[in-house]
Amino acid sequence: MDAQAAGAGDVGPDRPGPFAPGLLLGGVPAATSAAGVRRRAAAAPDVAALDARVSDCRACPRLVGWREEVARTRRRAYRDQEYWGRPVPGFGDVASRLLVLGLAPAAHGGNRTGRVFTGDRSGDWIFAALHRAGLVNQPTSTSRGDGLVAHGARVAAAVRCAPPDNAPLPVERDACAPWLDREVALVPDLAVVLALGGFAWQSALALARRAGWSVPRPAPVFGHGAEALLPRTGAPGVVLLGSYHVSQQNTSTGRLTEPMLDDVVTRARDLAAAAPR
């Protein structure tokens, strides 16, 4: 089995999945509440099942309405494309020791393509950096089924639906959290979380607390290149590593440059490779 084959987050193109609100991919009724998310996430037996259940989720009415409205109306440049219009699952190597964590899918990126950080400028930046670090097989991520394979990293978002103005509400963040919790639990050799931006950093710390990991006090402060060790009982600790988000606001202004991004991605790769098992 190749590194991407199981639970890669590419729910299609060989399986159904484009925008169709009544179509279920996960084999169980869709979650329609925070409690439903908790139950369905906890019961997912593996990453592939979890990804499919994520893709069916309808727990947050505001996000459901927004993602589906965007999928119906579409941006002019993509009028001839069928949008995904669903929550976007994680992507990549389920045996990875490195998790790259973002905020949420972009309305015309992951919400269009069905893959996290795919089809937008942010994705261009992060996947090119992962390629330069030898963690994916190609520098571009344009669509599901484009041949992208991850063999040393898994990529996910803290919130799985595209939010209006890229700003999920706290109640939406909390409702979505069990998907991330279960994903991390199903990646047992995780050693490093690379948080892209302050939202992902705070989400990773919240994940650590829910999982019973030790979080230093005062809590580690986000910054580009910031590092914090999160000890675990009965298992090696996880290193939380921060990077400025790969948003156009950061990359177009020079707040985040390619060398800066390469430095943190390389650091994350090296920490993951050297971590004890």
N, C-alpha and C positions, 0 to 999 in steps of 0.2 A: 504494500500500500504506500503510495507516495505521501509526502508530508502534508499535502493539502486534502487528501481524498476524503477523510472522515471529518464531518462537521466543519467544512471549510467556510460556510457562510454563503456559498453560491447555491442558493435553493433552486435555481434554474441554471442554464436554460433547458436541461433535460427533464426538469420537473416543472409543473405549472407554478406560476407565481406572480405574473404581472398584475397590475391593478384590477382587482375583482373582489369587492368587499365581502361577498358571501362565500368565497372559495377558501376552504380550510386546508392548510398544508401540514398541520401537526398531528392529525389523527385523533384529536380530542377537541371538545368545544373551546372556542376562543375565550381567553380571559377578558372579562368585562368590568373588572374591579381590581383594586389593589389586593384584596384577599384572594381573588382568582389568580393573579400573577404569582403570589406567594405559593399557592397550592401547585400550580402547573410547573413553575420553575423547580420547586423542591422535588417533584416527581419525575423530572426529565432524567432518563437513564444514562444518556450520553449527550455529547455536544451536538450531534446531528439532530436528535430529537429536540433539544433545547432551541436550536436555531429555527426549526420549523415552528415551534410554539411561539417564539418571539415574533415571527413573521405574521402570526394570526392575531396578535394582541389588539384589543380594543378597549383597554382599561381607562384611558384618559380622553374624555369627550372632546376637549379643545384640540388636542393633538390629532385625534382621528379626523375631526372636521377639517383641520388645516391641511394635513397631508393629502387627504382625498380631494379637497378643492384644488390644490396645486396640481394633482395628478389629472384632474379633469380639464383644467383650463390651460395648463402647460405654458412654458415660455416659448415665445415665437421661434427661437432658434431650434427648439426641439418639438415643434408641432407635429412632425411626422413620426415621433417616437412614442411608444407606449410606456408610460411611467409605471414604476413599481408601486408607489402609493401605499406602502405598508411600513411597519417597523423594519429596521435593517439589522440583521443579526451580525455577530462577529465573523471575522474572516481569518483564515490562515491555519497555521500548524497547531493541531490540538496537543501535540507533545512539546510545544514550545516552552522555553524557560523565560521568555520575554513577552509581556503584554504591553502593547501600545494603546493607550487609552485617550480617546478624544471626548468632545462634549456631546455632540448629537449630529445626525446626518444633515446635510445641506438640502434645502428644498428642491433644488434642481441638480443636485449631485447624487448622494445616496438614495434620496427619495425618488429619483428618476431611474437610477441604474440598478438599485437593489443590492449594492455592495458599499460598505462603509468606505469613506474617503475615495470615492470613485466617480469620475466624470466632472470634477471641479478642480480649481487651482490648488486648493488645500491638498487634495489627493496627489496632484502632480508633485508637490513638494515632499510629502512624507514618503511616498513610494519610491521616488527617485533617491531619497536619502537611504531608505532601506535597501535599495538595489546597490548603491555604492558601498554599503556595509556588508553586502553578500547575503542578505536575509530574504530577498525575493529574487525571482529569476529574470525580471524585466523592470525597466524604470518607469513604466506607465501603467495606469489602471483606468481603463476607459469604460468597461462594461463587464457584466457577468459573462463568462465564457470567452474572455479575451486571451486566455492562456496564462494568466498570472498565477504563479505558485509561490507560496511562502514556505520556507524551510528553516525557520529559526525564529519566527515571530508570529504572534496572533494580534490582530487589530480589532478594536471594538470601541463603541461609544458608551458613555455613562447613561445617556438617554437614547432610546432606540428609535424614536420618531422625530422627524424634522419639526422643530418648534417655530412658531411665528417669531420673527426678529432674532432668531438663533438664541432665544431666551426661554428655556423651560421654567415653569413655576416650581417652587419647592415641593408642592404636593405631587407634581408629575415626576420630578426627580426621585422622590421617595417611593412612589408607586412602581417605578421602573427598576429600582435597585435590586430586587431579587433575581432578575435575569443576570445581572453582572455577578451577584454573589454565587449563583449556581455555576456560571461559566468558569469562574476562578476555581471553584471546588472540583470541577471536572478537568482541570489542567493541573494535575497534582505536583508537577515538577517546577511550578512557577517560582522564579527567583527574583525577577525584576519587573516593576511596573514603570513604564515611561509615560508620565502624565503630560499631555499637550495642553497647557493652559491651567489657570487657577481653578476652573470648575472641575476639571478632571482630577487635579491634585486633591481637592477637597472630597471628591467622590471616592478616591482611592483611600483616603484616611477614614472616611465613613465605612467603607467596605471592611477595612482592617478592624475597626472597632466591632462591627457586627460579627466578624469571623472569630473574634476573641484574640486577635493578635495584640501585641503590646504597642501602643502609640506613645511616644515620648511626650512629656509635659514640661513646658508648654508645647503645644502642637508644632510640628515643623512648618516653617513658613515657605510658601511657594516662591520660586525664582528660577531663572534660567540656569541650569546646571546644579540646582539645589539637590541634595541627597539626604535621605533619612533611612535608617535601618528600622524595620518593623519586625521585632522578634516574634516567633511563633513557638508555642509549646509542642514539643515532640517533633519538630521539623525545623530545618534551617530557616532563618529569617528572610524576609523579602525586602529588597532595596527599592525605595520609591525615589525616582529620579524625575526632575522637572525640566520642562522645555517650554519656551514661549510657544503659543499655538501657531500652527501653520496657516493662519488666516491671511487673506489678502491685506487686511489692515496692518498686519505685522510684517509680511514679506515685501509689500510694495513700499513701505516707509523705511526699510532697512533696520527695523527693530530686531528682526530675525533674518539672518543671512544664511546662505548655504553652508559656509564653514562653521557657523554656530550650531546649526542643526546637525551637521555631520559629526561634530564633536560629541554631542549628547547621545546620538544614535550609536556611535562607535563605543562610547562609554557603557551604554546599556548592553550592547552586544557582548563586550568583554566581561562585564560583571556577570552576565548570565552564564557565559562559558566557564567562568572560574568558580561559580558558586558551588558549594558542597551539595550533595544529594542526600 
